[in-house]
Amino acid sequence: MNDAPIHLAIDAGIARLTMNRPKALNALNSALLSELAGILDDLEARDDLRAVLITGEGEKAFVAGADIAEMRDKTPDEARAFASQALTTIKRLERLPVPVVALVNGFCLGGGCELALACDWAVASDNAVFGQPEVLLGVIPGFGGTQRLPRRIGPAMALDLVTTGRKIDAQEALRIGLVNQVMPQAELEQYAETLAKQLGGNGPQAVRSAKQAVHDGMDQDLDSALALETSLFALGFAGSEQSEGMSAFLEKRKPSF
């Protein structure tokens, strides 16, 4: 692992981003956010991208939060600029057209939890710890936690977490819908490899359309969202992907996308 704040590896269209500040428990600072923005420039320009996996270096933390040492002496204007940098960058990650999956190992607190919330789904190791403890520091979540968290787990449970600042373990995170799966730490890497193969073998345009339908449809009334789904479904018949997929099914072979 090199000294860059984020390590990027891309294989067969699957990008893996590893937050690489283990001595600071992979805390988000301005340099890391700038590095992430640069990586997103590359990912957004790729037409072969199939999925993005995000994790943290080491077993102790996915991302333990924003860097408190950097934040402590900020003025209100400086704090607003820092939050804006994070919000803009995280929103770009969320808007990638391909699935984005958080592989959560260890602490996933504050800004780390907000980063995971911007992913399409999250898988946690059994040692993962989640929370939005900002009120314990005299502030509130500033990287989207007060908005994405209630959309993920409902307003009552979100208010519980953001007003008490309490931490929850992986099993409670699973119970309330914050994560999709929990597994032993030792199995997280194997899961990442299996998931990468699964996503890489699916029709890439179909996967992108499925994500668009879910994300964009959530912001529309049901009739409009269903019309969007119909349009994207029909669009799938415009290229070769649908023909290959259905032909492979009928011929009892694996498709070649």
SULSULMO-V171656 format. One record per helix or strand of 3 or more residues. SS is the DSSP state (2 for helix, 1 for strand). FROM is the first residue (numbers start at 1). LEN is the number of residues. If there is no record, write none. Layout:
ss=SS from=FROM len=LEN
ss=SS from=FROM len=LEN
This chain:
ss=1 from=6 len=6
ss=1 from=14 len=6
ss=2 from=22 len=3
ss=2 from=30 len=16
ss=1 from=51 len=6
ss=1 from=61 len=3
ss=2 from=68 len=4
ss=2 from=76 len=19
ss=1 from=99 len=6
ss=1 from=107 len=3
ss=2 from=111 len=7
ss=1 from=121 len=5
ss=1 from=129 len=3
ss=2 from=133 len=5
ss=2 from=145 len=9
ss=2 from=155 len=10
ss=1 from=167 len=3
ss=2 from=170 len=6
ss=1 from=181 len=3
ss=2 from=185 len=17
ss=2 from=204 len=15
ss=2 from=222 len=14
ss=2 from=240 len=11
